[in-house]
């Protein structure tokens, strides 16, 4: 029974990691679109800074999801 529980936990970790990674990717794309629009419309530095912050935040979220996906579940009882 323990092997099944470990397998379910690994599937949950993979699912959560994928969803969070998707969210981070979405933020990167949204930030890139916002940056392009801010540059094209020659808006002030606040819009450009906000877009760059969104891109950076998306990158951090992707990195966190990759780290979360690498969690070690070997400590669980066998």
C-alpha positions, 0 to 999 in steps of 0.5 A, spaced: 500 500 500 505 504 501 508 504 494 501 506 491 501 512 496 508 514 494 506 513 486 500 518 488 504 523 491 509 523 485 503 524 481 500 530 485 507 533 485 508 532 477 501 535 476 502 541 481 509 543 478 506 543 471 500 547 473 505 552 476 510 552 471 504 553 466 502 559 470 509 562 470 510 561 462 503 565 462 506 571 466 512 571 462 508 571 455 504 576 458 509 581 461 513 580 454 506 582 450 506 588 455 513 590 454 512 590 447 506 594 447 509 599 452 515 600 448 510 601 441 506 606 445 512 610 448 509 609 455 513 612 461 518 608 464 512 605 469 509 601 464 516 598 462 518 597 469 511 593 470 512 589 464 519 587 466 517 585 473 512 581 470 517 577 466 521 576 472 516 574 476 514 569 471 521 566 471 521 566 478 515 562 478 518 557 473 524 556 477 520 554 483 516 549 479 522 546 477 525 545 484 518 543 487 518 538 481 525 535 484 522 534 491 525 528 494 520 523 496 524 517 498 523 519 506 516 516 505 516 509 509 516 504 504 
